[in-house]
Amino acid sequence: MVETIYNRLSSVLVTYGILYALSASDAKADRDLRFGPTYTAGKKDTYKFISKKVGIPADEIRTCNPTIGNKLDGITLRLYDVYVVVKGDYISKIARKYGMSLADFLDYNPSMEDLNNLPIGYKLAIPCREPLKDEKPRRENHKEDDVNGDKPNKKPGIKPGMVKPGRVKVAFPSGLELRIVTNPELVGKGKYFEGSSDSYPLLEVSQRQLFKPVSKHFRLAELLRVEEKDCIGKQDKPHVYEVGGDYYFKYIRLDPRLIVLLEKLRKNYGKSLIIDEGYRPPLYNKCVGGGGPHPKGIAADLGEAGYYFTNKGTPRLTKLGKLANKRFSKGGRGFGSTTTHVDTGKSRGWCYGLNRKQCKRLRK
């Protein structure tokens, strides 16, 4: 009788994609997950040690175990929750729903081999947190002419990662190397990936390289993902990969110095950061109404994971804004209510979506 009720309840949970935690024995038998959702601590175990062992941030493990202190010997800790895939799910949708960056999602589920294949009933590891109500952030106008903007500095900004003549590849902090593309059919005037004289070289991205790390906390795909799918029409389709319900550009302009500074900013901030968008080809950039240096490969728009849904419309990115203002002091810094823009261009700063008082507070 009890077993029948359990089976029926499990069926209901799978059907509606409700979050539930499996027992350790269930998870070990499930090939979708890398290890069981629980860990029994030994005498010398600490949150930091366990974090390194299982690859989950120590603060996330603490969140899963709010009533447990620092004495862990013999205690069974919960490591993560399990999400069951339902019809219509795709990677970025699930990640946003639980306040995760794409890098977080892949770190939690490193055994995923086919990101295009998320069958109904597939089990994914996710942080211990309630699903967020909304799934799409409010896009802000990132124009650089808003309140209290700095006058552009005539002096050169951050020195970009220069490419020596004759180089055929560009390397990133993780060791990933991408091939430089000079094909005029791609980069020539009026072509899809046209660049300016001060743009970073166009780099080819194979589908195998798409989700590779460019640094400790960021994946290449995060700089290539298409935020506004409505801007991808017939003329755009040949230039994008469609993976796991999202579009990613097949080529990128990306200054390695931007990645170096993003990684330092992430370390200073101490929390996951979501890259709203990185590189934008000119036509796509025009479609989304964006200006600025995104087509040059030197810019990114950042937000805190889950921020969009819990603090929508309020200027709560004060800490991130202040850290970005310091870390990118020789480049561009744009401060909004839900995102912060950074780039390795000339030194300048501005606000968007904020009034003068809010802007002044962010830029102190």
C-alpha distance (Angstrom), angle and dihedral (degrees) to the residues before:
residue distance angle dihedral
M1 . . .
V2 3.82 . .
E3 3.80 90.9 .
T4 3.82 91.0 51.6
I5 3.82 92.0 51.6
Y6 3.83 90.6 48.1
N7 3.81 91.6 51.2
R8 3.81 92.1 49.1
L9 3.81 91.6 48.0
S10 3.81 91.4 49.4
S11 3.79 89.4 51.2
V12 3.81 91.1 53.2
L13 3.80 92.1 48.5
V14 3.80 92.2 51.4
T15 3.80 92.4 46.8
Y16 3.79 94.1 55.1
G17 3.79 98.2 35.0
I18 3.78 92.9 -121.5
L19 3.77 116.1 170.0
Y20 3.76 116.7 -110.1
A21 3.79 138.5 161.7
L22 3.79 120.6 -119.8
S23 3.76 124.6 -145.4
A24 3.80 115.9 -105.4
S25 3.80 92.6 -106.6
D26 3.81 92.0 50.5
A27 3.80 92.6 50.4
K28 3.80 94.3 47.8
A29 3.77 88.9 54.4
D30 3.80 91.1 50.5
R31 3.80 112.8 85.6
D32 3.82 92.5 -159.4
L33 3.82 92.3 74.5
R34 3.81 127.6 65.8
F35 3.82 95.6 -141.7
G36 3.80 139.9 -12.9
P37 3.81 119.5 -68.8
T38 3.81 91.9 -116.9
Y39 3.80 135.9 62.0
T40 3.80 127.1 -165.9
A41 3.79 108.8 -142.9
G42 3.80 123.4 -134.2
K43 3.79 128.8 -142.4
K44 3.82 95.8 -86.1
D45 3.80 97.9 35.3
T46 3.80 119.4 123.7
Y47 3.80 130.2 179.9
K48 3.81 89.0 -105.2
F49 3.82 92.9 51.4
I50 3.81 92.9 46.9
S51 3.80 90.0 47.1
K52 3.80 91.6 56.5
K53 3.79 91.4 45.6
V54 3.81 97.8 51.3
G55 3.82 100.1 27.2
I56 3.80 96.8 -121.9
P57 3.84 120.6 123.3
A58 3.80 113.8 -101.2
D59 3.81 92.7 -127.0
E60 3.82 90.0 55.0
I61 3.81 90.5 52.5
R62 3.81 88.7 50.9
T63 3.81 89.4 50.7
C64 3.80 89.1 54.9
N65 3.81 89.6 53.0
P66 3.83 107.0 38.3
T67 3.83 95.8 161.9
I68 3.81 96.7 49.7
G69 3.80 120.8 92.2
N70 3.80 130.8 -159.2
K71 3.81 97.3 -72.4
L72 3.78 101.2 90.4
D73 3.82 106.5 161.0
G74 3.80 109.2 135.1
I75 3.80 94.0 -3.3
T76 3.79 119.8 130.3
L77 3.79 108.9 -135.1
R78 3.76 126.6 -157.5
L79 3.84 109.5 -128.7
Y80 3.79 105.2 -174.9
D81 3.79 145.5 -21.0
V82 3.78 124.9 -107.0
Y83 3.79 123.2 -123.8
V84 3.80 120.1 -160.3
V85 3.81 114.9 -145.9
V86 3.81 116.8 -120.2
K87 3.79 132.5 -170.9
G88 3.80 112.8 -66.2
D89 3.81 95.5 24.4
Y90 3.79 122.2 136.4
I91 3.79 132.9 171.9
S92 3.80 103.1 -96.5
K93 3.82 91.4 41.6
I94 3.81 91.9 56.4
A95 3.81 92.1 42.2
R96 3.81 93.0 52.3
K97 3.79 91.5 44.7
Y98 3.79 89.9 61.1
G99 3.80 98.4 35.5
M100 3.81 95.8 -106.4
S101 3.77 131.0 142.8
L102 3.81 117.2 -131.4
A103 3.81 88.5 -107.4
D104 3.83 89.8 53.2
F105 3.79 91.3 50.4
L106 3.80 93.0 51.7
D107 3.81 92.2 44.3
Y108 3.80 89.8 54.4
N109 3.82 91.4 47.5
P110 3.83 107.0 34.1
S111 3.79 93.7 151.5
M112 3.81 93.2 66.4
E113 3.80 105.6 117.6
D114 3.79 102.6 174.2
L115 3.80 112.3 41.8
N116 3.80 89.5 -178.2
N117 3.76 91.1 61.1
L118 3.80 115.4 71.3
P119 3.81 102.8 153.8
I120 3.77 119.2 -163.1
G121 3.79 107.8 -92.5
Y122 3.82 94.6 28.4
K123 3.81 110.6 142.4
L124 3.80 121.7 -131.7
A125 3.80 131.0 -173.2
I126 3.81 113.6 -124.2
P127 3.84 135.8 166.7
C128 3.80 120.2 -82.5
R129 3.79 99.7 -98.5
E130 3.77 140.3 110.7
P131 3.82 117.8 -95.1
L132 3.79 113.9 -98.8
K133 3.79 118.6 -116.0
D134 3.79 99.7 -128.6
E135 3.78 126.0 47.2
K136 3.79 104.6 -166.2
P137 3.81 126.8 60.0
R138 3.77 122.6 -129.4
R139 3.80 106.7 -104.8
E140 3.78 112.7 -131.3
N141 3.78 129.4 -153.0
H142 3.80 105.1 -105.2
K143 3.81 96.9 -167.8
E144 3.77 113.3 150.5
D145 3.79 96.3 -136.3
D146 3.79 101.1 74.8
V147 3.81 131.4 117.5
N148 3.79 123.1 -39.4
G149 3.78 96.2 0.5
D150 3.79 121.1 171.1
K151 3.75 120.0 -117.9
P152 3.82 107.4 -106.8
N153 3.78 111.6 -95.8
K154 3.79 111.8 -119.5
K155 3.79 90.6 -149.5
P156 3.83 117.8 91.0
G157 3.77 114.4 -90.6
I158 3.79 127.9 -142.0
K159 3.77 110.3 -18.3
P160 3.81 105.8 -111.8
G161 3.77 123.2 -131.6
M162 3.78 95.2 -87.5
V163 3.79 119.9 -145.1
K164 3.78 115.0 -139.3
P165 3.82 117.3 -133.3
G166 3.78 111.3 -91.9
R167 3.80 94.9 27.2
V168 3.80 112.8 134.8
K169 3.82 98.6 -174.9
V170 3.79 138.6 40.1
A171 3.82 121.7 -144.5
F172 3.81 127.1 -147.2
P173 3.83 130.7 -155.9
S174 3.82 92.3 -92.2
G175 3.80 91.3 55.7
L176 3.81 93.3 -106.2
E177 3.81 111.7 144.9
L178 3.82 125.1 -157.3
R179 3.79 126.3 -165.7
I180 3.82 119.5 -116.2
V181 3.81 114.3 -121.3
T182 3.82 122.0 -148.9
N183 3.81 99.8 165.9
P184 3.85 106.4 139.3
E185 3.82 89.2 -147.4
L186 3.79 86.9 67.8
V187 3.80 105.3 29.6
G188 3.82 102.6 25.9
K189 3.79 123.4 112.4
G190 3.78 111.3 -66.7
K191 3.81 92.8 10.5
Y192 3.79 123.6 128.2
F193 3.81 96.4 -101.5
E194 3.80 96.4 35.1
G195 3.78 113.5 159.1
S196 3.79 137.1 -164.9
S197 3.79 127.8 -121.5
D198 3.81 90.5 -93.6
S199 3.82 96.7 44.6
Y200 3.78 121.1 114.8
P201 3.85 113.3 -107.8
L202 3.80 117.1 -85.5
L203 3.81 112.2 -104.0
E204 3.79 128.0 -157.8
V205 3.81 118.1 -126.4
S206 3.80 119.8 -162.5
Q207 3.79 118.7 -153.6
R208 3.80 87.7 -113.4
Q209 3.82 90.2 58.2
L210 3.79 95.9 43.1
F211 3.81 98.6 94.7
K212 3.81 97.1 33.2
P213 3.83 119.0 122.3
V214 3.80 118.5 -101.2
S215 3.82 89.9 -172.0
K216 3.80 138.9 -7.3
H217 3.82 95.8 -73.4
F218 3.82 105.5 21.7
R219 3.81 134.8 69.8
L220 3.79 125.5 -151.6
A221 3.82 91.1 -122.2
E222 3.80 90.6 63.2
L223 3.81 89.9 65.7
L224 3.83 92.3 45.9
R225 3.79 103.9 43.4
V226 3.81 118.3 119.1
E227 3.80 109.6 -127.6
E228 3.81 97.0 -175.1
K229 3.81 106.1 51.4
D230 3.81 91.4 179.6
C231 3.81 87.5 70.6
I232 3.81 91.9 63.3
G233 3.80 107.6 91.2
K234 3.80 134.6 158.1
Q235 3.80 93.3 -70.3
D236 3.80 90.2 52.6
K237 3.83 99.9 46.4
P238 3.85 96.0 81.1
H239 3.81 89.0 56.9
V240 3.81 99.6 52.4
Y241 3.78 139.1 66.1
E242 3.78 116.8 -135.0
V243 3.79 107.6 -145.6
G244 3.78 129.7 162.4
G245 3.81 93.7 -14.9
D246 3.81 95.3 -49.9
Y247 3.80 136.8 95.1
Y248 3.81 122.7 -125.6
F249 3.80 126.0 -176.3
K250 3.81 115.7 -113.8
Y251 3.79 92.6 -140.1
I252 3.77 133.4 39.5
R253 3.76 142.7 -170.1
L254 3.78 106.5 -146.4
D255 3.78 130.2 165.2
P256 3.85 108.8 -144.8
R257 3.80 88.2 -146.3
L258 3.82 88.8 65.1
I259 3.81 89.5 57.0
V260 3.81 91.7 48.3
L261 3.81 91.1 53.5
L262 3.81 93.8 42.7
E263 3.79 89.5 54.2
K264 3.81 91.1 50.2
L265 3.80 90.3 48.2
R266 3.81 90.4 50.0
K267 3.81 90.0 51.7
N268 3.83 91.4 49.5
Y269 3.80 91.9 47.1
G270 3.80 93.9 48.5
K271 3.81 95.0 -151.4
S272 3.78 138.0 81.8
L273 3.79 116.6 -80.6
I274 3.78 125.5 -153.0
I275 3.78 117.1 -142.3
D276 3.79 103.3 -141.3
E277 3.80 89.5 -168.4
G278 3.78 137.9 -22.6
Y279 3.79 122.1 175.2
R280 3.81 118.6 24.9
P281 3.83 123.5 -176.6
P282 3.84 111.5 -131.8
L283 3.83 97.3 -103.6
Y284 3.79 93.2 47.6
N285 3.80 90.6 45.1
K286 3.79 89.4 54.6
C287 3.81 91.9 49.0
V288 3.81 93.6 54.4
G289 3.79 90.3 48.0
G290 3.77 92.2 -117.1
G291 3.75 127.3 149.8
G292 3.75 129.3 178.2
P293 3.78 130.2 71.6
H294 3.82 102.7 -46.7
P295 3.85 92.5 113.8
K296 3.82 89.1 55.5
G297 3.80 92.2 61.9
I298 3.79 95.8 -119.6
A299 3.83 103.2 102.1
A300 3.80 143.8 74.0
D301 3.81 135.6 177.9
L302 3.80 112.6 -139.6
G303 3.77 138.0 -163.9
E304 3.79 137.8 168.2
A305 3.80 114.7 -96.0
G306 3.80 108.2 -96.0
Y307 3.80 92.4 5.8
Y308 3.81 95.4 116.9
F309 3.76 93.0 63.9
T310 3.78 103.9 39.0
N311 3.81 99.9 42.4
K312 3.79 103.9 22.9
G313 3.78 112.8 169.1
T314 3.80 97.7 6.2
P315 3.82 126.4 106.4
R316 3.79 98.1 -117.3
L317 3.81 98.9 135.0
T318 3.78 90.8 91.7
K319 3.81 96.2 125.8
L320 3.80 94.4 45.6
G321 3.80 91.4 44.7
K322 3.79 93.2 51.0
L323 3.80 93.3 47.2
A324 3.81 91.2 47.5
N325 3.80 90.1 48.7
K326 3.80 88.7 57.1
R327 3.81 100.0 38.7
F328 3.82 94.0 46.0
S329 3.81 95.9 36.1
K330 3.82 90.6 130.7
G331 3.80 92.9 47.7
G332 3.81 139.2 42.8
R333 3.81 123.6 -52.5
G334 3.79 122.9 -177.9
F335 3.80 118.8 -177.7
G336 3.81 122.9 -153.5
S337 3.79 136.9 164.1
T338 3.81 94.2 -104.7
T339 3.81 105.2 16.7
T340 3.78 141.3 32.9
H341 3.81 120.4 -144.5
V342 3.82 119.6 -146.5
D343 3.79 131.2 177.5
T344 3.79 142.4 164.1
G345 3.79 94.7 -123.3
K346 3.79 127.8 105.3
S347 3.78 119.3 -36.3
R348 3.81 110.0 -88.2
G349 3.79 140.3 125.3
W350 3.81 137.1 -156.8
C351 3.80 142.6 158.4
Y352 3.80 132.1 -123.8
G353 3.78 128.2 -170.1
L354 3.82 91.5 10.2
N355 3.78 134.3 100.1
R356 3.81 121.8 -124.4
K357 3.80 94.6 -95.4
Q358 3.80 92.9 51.7
C359 3.79 91.6 45.1
K360 3.80 92.3 51.1
R361 3.80 91.2 51.3
L362 3.80 92.2 52.4
R363 3.77 94.0 48.8
K364 3.80 100.5 47.2
